């Protein structure tokens, strides 16, 4: 019996999705919020 995979190792995001994902990431450490103990490291 074959098993269908839900997650593929291949990148399936479009270039537009990738651009949006990167735009949501903080560019500088001072933009991180909510986890001061991790920022201090």
PDB file of N, CA, C and O in Angstrom:
ATOM      1  N   UNK A   1       0.840  -1.168   0.000  1.00  0.00           N
ATOM      2  CA  UNK A   1       0.000   0.000   0.000  1.00  0.00           C
ATOM      3  C   UNK A   1       0.896   1.247   0.000  1.00  0.00           C
ATOM      4  O   UNK A   1       1.777   1.379   0.850  1.00  0.00           O
ATOM      5  N   UNK A   2       0.672   2.141  -0.937  1.00  0.00           N
ATOM      6  CA  UNK A   2       1.447   3.379  -1.034  1.00  0.00           C
ATOM      7  C   UNK A   2       0.927   4.412  -0.040  1.00  0.00           C
ATOM      8  O   UNK A   2      -0.268   4.484   0.245  1.00  0.00           O
ATOM      9  N   UNK A   3       1.852   5.204   0.476  1.00  0.00           N
ATOM     10  CA  UNK A   3       1.493   6.266   1.411  1.00  0.00           C
ATOM     11  C   UNK A   3       1.645   7.611   0.719  1.00  0.00           C
ATOM     12  O   UNK A   3       2.707   7.921   0.180  1.00  0.00           O
ATOM     13  N   UNK A   4       0.588   8.405   0.732  1.00  0.00           N
ATOM     14  CA  UNK A   4       0.665   9.745   0.161  1.00  0.00           C
ATOM     15  C   UNK A   4       1.331  10.675   1.158  1.00  0.00           C
ATOM     16  O   UNK A   4       1.002  10.676   2.344  1.00  0.00           O
ATOM     17  N   UNK A   5       2.267  11.462   0.665  1.00  0.00           N
ATOM     18  CA  UNK A   5       2.950  12.419   1.534  1.00  0.00           C
ATOM     19  C   UNK A   5       2.205  13.743   1.523  1.00  0.00           C
ATOM     20  O   UNK A   5       1.796  14.234   0.471  1.00  0.00           O
ATOM     21  N   UNK A   6       2.037  14.306   2.698  1.00  0.00           N
ATOM     22  CA  UNK A   6       1.397  15.610   2.811  1.00  0.00           C
ATOM     23  C   UNK A   6       2.432  16.716   2.637  1.00  0.00           C
ATOM     24  O   UNK A   6       2.132  17.769   2.075  1.00  0.00           O
ATOM     25  N   UNK A   7       3.645  16.476   3.117  1.00  0.00           N
ATOM     26  CA  UNK A   7       4.711  17.465   3.050  1.00  0.00           C
ATOM     27  C   UNK A   7       5.736  17.012   2.027  1.00  0.00           C
ATOM     28  O   UNK A   7       6.192  15.869   2.051  1.00  0.00           O
ATOM     29  N   UNK A   8       6.086  17.901   1.147  1.00  0.00           N
ATOM     30  CA  UNK A   8       7.057  17.597   0.111  1.00  0.00           C
ATOM     31  C   UNK A   8       8.386  18.282   0.430  1.00  0.00           C
ATOM     32  O   UNK A   8       8.386  19.414   0.914  1.00  0.00           O
ATOM     33  N   UNK A   9       9.513  17.625   0.170  1.00  0.00           N
ATOM     34  CA  UNK A   9      10.802  18.269   0.408  1.00  0.00           C
ATOM     35  C   UNK A   9      11.101  19.368  -0.611  1.00  0.00           C
ATOM     36  O   UNK A   9      12.034  20.149  -0.428  1.00  0.00           O
ATOM     37  N   UNK A  10      10.322  19.426  -1.669  1.00  0.00           N
ATOM     38  CA  UNK A  10      10.538  20.428  -2.697  1.00  0.00           C
ATOM     39  C   UNK A  10       9.887  21.746  -2.300  1.00  0.00           C
ATOM     40  O   UNK A  10       8.863  21.769  -1.618  1.00  0.00           O
ATOM     41  N   UNK A  11      10.495  22.832  -2.736  1.00  0.00           N
ATOM     42  CA  UNK A  11       9.939  24.158  -2.472  1.00  0.00           C
ATOM     43  C   UNK A  11       8.717  24.344  -3.358  1.00  0.00           C
ATOM     44  O   UNK A  11       8.793  24.193  -4.578  1.00  0.00           O
ATOM     45  N   UNK A  12       7.589  24.673  -2.735  1.00  0.00           N
ATOM     46  CA  UNK A  12       6.370  24.851  -3.512  1.00  0.00           C
ATOM     47  C   UNK A  12       5.842  26.278  -3.435  1.00  0.00           C
ATOM     48  O   UNK A  12       4.819  26.596  -4.041  1.00  0.00           O
ATOM     49  N   UNK A  13       6.533  27.136  -2.694  1.00  0.00           N
ATOM     50  CA  UNK A  13       6.081  28.516  -2.567  1.00  0.00           C
ATOM     51  C   UNK A  13       6.433  29.295  -3.830  1.00  0.00           C
ATOM     52  O   UNK A  13       7.495  29.107  -4.425  1.00  0.00           O
ATOM     53  N   UNK A  14       5.534  30.152  -4.212  1.00  0.00           N
ATOM     54  CA  UNK A  14       5.785  30.996  -5.377  1.00  0.00           C
ATOM     55  C   UNK A  14       6.779  32.093  -5.003  1.00  0.00           C
ATOM     56  O   UNK A  14       6.975  32.364  -3.818  1.00  0.00           O
ATOM     57  N   UNK A  15       7.399  32.718  -5.979  1.00  0.00           N
ATOM     58  CA  UNK A  15       8.311  33.829  -5.668  1.00  0.00           C
ATOM     59  C   UNK A  15       7.614  34.938  -4.874  1.00  0.00           C
ATOM     60  O   UNK A  15       8.234  35.564  -4.015  1.00  0.00           O
ATOM     61  N   UNK A  16       6.351  35.179  -5.151  1.00  0.00           N
ATOM     62  CA  UNK A  16       5.597  36.195  -4.411  1.00  0.00           C
ATOM     63  C   UNK A  16       5.442  35.786  -2.948  1.00  0.00           C
ATOM     64  O   UNK A  16       5.586  36.622  -2.056  1.00  0.00           O
ATOM     65  N   UNK A  17       5.151  34.510  -2.692  1.00  0.00           N
ATOM     66  CA  UNK A  17       5.042  34.016  -1.315  1.00  0.00           C
ATOM     67  C   UNK A  17       6.374  34.150  -0.585  1.00  0.00           C
ATOM     68  O   UNK A  17       6.406  34.538   0.583  1.00  0.00           O
ATOM     69  N   UNK A  18       7.460  33.836  -1.259  1.00  0.00           N
ATOM     70  CA  UNK A  18       8.784  33.956  -0.654  1.00  0.00           C
ATOM     71  C   UNK A  18       9.090  35.407  -0.301  1.00  0.00           C
ATOM     72  O   UNK A  18       9.649  35.678   0.762  1.00  0.00           O
ATOM     73  N   UNK A  19       8.734  36.337  -1.174  1.00  0.00           N
ATOM     74  CA  UNK A  19       8.972  37.756  -0.916  1.00  0.00           C
ATOM     75  C   UNK A  19       8.193  38.205   0.312  1.00  0.00           C
ATOM     76  O   UNK A  19       8.718  38.938   1.150  1.00  0.00           O
ATOM     77  N   UNK A  20       6.945  37.770   0.420  1.00  0.00           N
ATOM     78  CA  UNK A  20       6.118  38.129   1.576  1.00  0.00           C
ATOM     79  C   UNK A  20       6.696  37.522   2.847  1.00  0.00           C
ATOM     80  O   UNK A  20       6.780  38.203   3.869  1.00  0.00           O
ATOM     81  N   UNK A  21       7.096  36.251   2.802  1.00  0.00           N
ATOM     82  CA  UNK A  21       7.677  35.607   3.985  1.00  0.00           C
ATOM     83  C   UNK A  21       8.907  36.360   4.474  1.00  0.00           C
ATOM     84  O   UNK A  21       9.050  36.591   5.675  1.00  0.00           O
ATOM     85  N   UNK A  22       9.790  36.744   3.571  1.00  0.00           N
ATOM     86  CA  UNK A  22      11.003  37.460   3.971  1.00  0.00           C
ATOM     87  C   UNK A  22      10.680  38.852   4.483  1.00  0.00           C
ATOM     88  O   UNK A  22      11.381  39.367   5.354  1.00  0.00           O
ATOM     89  N   UNK A  23       9.628  39.473   3.954  1.00  0.00           N
ATOM     90  CA  UNK A  23       9.291  40.824   4.416  1.00  0.00           C
ATOM     91  C   UNK A  23       8.738  40.815   5.837  1.00  0.00           C
ATOM     92  O   UNK A  23       8.764  41.843   6.514  1.00  0.00           O
ATOM     93  N   UNK A  24       8.238  39.668   6.298  1.00  0.00           N
ATOM     94  CA  UNK A  24       7.691  39.563   7.647  1.00  0.00           C
ATOM     95  C   UNK A  24       8.766  39.313   8.701  1.00  0.00           C
ATOM     96  O   UNK A  24       8.511  39.482   9.893  1.00  0.00           O
ATOM     97  N   UNK A  25       9.945  38.918   8.284  1.00  0.00           N
ATOM     98  CA  UNK A  25      11.025  38.620   9.232  1.00  0.00           C
ATOM     99  C   UNK A  25      11.688  39.903   9.710  1.00  0.00           C
ATOM    100  O   UNK A  25      11.877  40.835   8.928  1.00  0.00           O
ATOM    101  N   UNK A  26      12.039  39.955  10.985  1.00  0.00           N
ATOM    102  CA  UNK A  26      12.745  41.143  11.488  1.00  0.00           C
ATOM    103  C   UNK A  26      14.092  41.302  10.782  1.00  0.00           C
ATOM    104  O   UNK A  26      14.800  40.323  10.547  1.00  0.00           O
ATOM    105  N   UNK A  27      14.430  42.526  10.453  1.00  0.00           N
ATOM    106  CA  UNK A  27      15.699  42.812   9.792  1.00  0.00           C
ATOM    107  C   UNK A  27      16.815  43.079  10.800  1.00  0.00           C
ATOM    108  O   UNK A  27      17.987  42.850  10.504  1.00  0.00           O
ATOM    109  N   UNK A  28      16.453  43.564  11.991  1.00  0.00           N
ATOM    110  CA  UNK A  28      17.427  43.917  13.023  1.00  0.00           C
ATOM    111  C   UNK A  28      16.993  43.319  14.353  1.00  0.00           C
ATOM    112  O   UNK A  28      15.805  43.076  14.568  1.00  0.00           O
ATOM    113  N   UNK A  29      17.947  43.081  15.247  1.00  0.00           N
ATOM    114  CA  UNK A  29      17.660  42.455  16.540  1.00  0.00           C
ATOM    115  C   UNK A  29      16.683  43.289  17.365  1.00  0.00           C
ATOM    116  O   UNK A  29      15.914  42.727  18.145  1.00  0.00           O
ATOM    117  N   UNK A  30      16.692  44.614  17.215  1.00  0.00           N
ATOM    118  CA  UNK A  30      15.785  45.446  18.006  1.00  0.00           C
ATOM    119  C   UNK A  30      14.335  45.342  17.547  1.00  0.00           C
ATOM    120  O   UNK A  30      13.444  45.885  18.201  1.00  0.00           O
ATOM    121  N   UNK A  31      14.083  44.655  16.433  1.00  0.00           N
ATOM    122  CA  UNK A  31      12.720  44.447  15.953  1.00  0.00           C
ATOM    123  C   UNK A  31      12.080  43.192  16.551  1.00  0.00           C
ATOM    124  O   UNK A  31      10.873  42.994  16.407  1.00  0.00           O
ATOM    125  N   UNK A  32      12.857  42.351  17.215  1.00  0.00           N
ATOM    126  CA  UNK A  32      12.317  41.157  17.850  1.00  0.00           C
ATOM    127  C   UNK A  32      11.530  41.558  19.091  1.00  0.00           C
ATOM    128  O   UNK A  32      11.960  42.430  19.846  1.00  0.00           O
ATOM    129  N   UNK A  33      10.383  40.929  19.302  1.00  0.00           N
ATOM    130  CA  UNK A  33       9.552  41.236  20.466  1.00  0.00           C
ATOM    131  C   UNK A  33       9.164  39.955  21.183  1.00  0.00           C
ATOM    132  O   UNK A  33       9.074  38.890  20.572  1.00  0.00           O
ATOM    133  N   UNK A  34       8.935  40.069  22.494  1.00  0.00           N
ATOM    134  CA  UNK A  34       8.316  38.986  23.229  1.00  0.00           C
ATOM    135  C   UNK A  34       9.226  37.977  23.893  1.00  0.00           C
ATOM    136  O   UNK A  34       8.752  37.199  24.721  1.00  0.00           O
ATOM    137  N   UNK A  35      10.512  37.951  23.572  1.00  0.00           N
ATOM    138  CA  UNK A  35      11.390  36.960  24.162  1.00  0.00           C
ATOM    139  C   UNK A  35      12.714  37.601  24.565  1.00  0.00           C
ATOM    140  O   UNK A  35      13.751  37.311  23.968  1.00  0.00           O
ATOM    141  N   UNK A  36      12.684  38.475  25.582  1.00  0.00           N
ATOM    142  CA  UNK A  36      13.897  39.211  25.952  1.00  0.00           C
ATOM    143  C   UNK A  36      15.072  38.323  26.341  1.00  0.00           C
ATOM    144  O   UNK A  36      16.219  38.683  26.078  1.00  0.00           O
ATOM    145  N   UNK A  37      14.814  37.163  26.964  1.00  0.00           N
ATOM    146  CA  UNK A  37      15.932  36.298  27.353  1.00  0.00           C
ATOM    147  C   UNK A  37      16.663  35.744  26.134  1.00  0.00           C
ATOM    148  O   UNK A  37      17.865  35.486  26.210  1.00  0.00           O
ATOM    149  N   UNK A  38      15.977  35.557  25.025  1.00  0.00           N
ATOM    150  CA  UNK A  38      16.640  35.100  23.802  1.00  0.00           C
ATOM    151  C   UNK A  38      17.376  36.241  23.121  1.00  0.00           C
ATOM    152  O   UNK A  38      18.436  36.035  22.530  1.00  0.00           O
ATOM    153  N   UNK A  39      16.824  37.433  23.199  1.00  0.00           N
ATOM    154  CA  UNK A  39      17.475  38.590  22.600  1.00  0.00           C
ATOM    155  C   UNK A  39      18.788  38.880  23.319  1.00  0.00           C
ATOM    156  O   UNK A  39      19.761  39.301  22.694  1.00  0.00           O
ATOM    157  N   UNK A  40      18.815  38.655  24.635  1.00  0.00           N
ATOM    158  CA  UNK A  40      20.005  38.931  25.439  1.00  0.00           C
ATOM    159  C   UNK A  40      21.175  38.017  25.085  1.00  0.00           C
ATOM    160  O   UNK A  40      22.323  38.380  25.343  1.00  0.00           O
ATOM    161  N   UNK A  41      20.927  36.854  24.509  1.00  0.00           N
ATOM    162  CA  UNK A  41      21.993  35.888  24.208  1.00  0.00           C
ATOM    163  C   UNK A  41      22.943  36.391  23.168  1.00  0.00           C
ATOM    164  O   UNK A  41      23.891  35.692  22.810  1.00  0.00           O
TER     165      UNK A  41
END
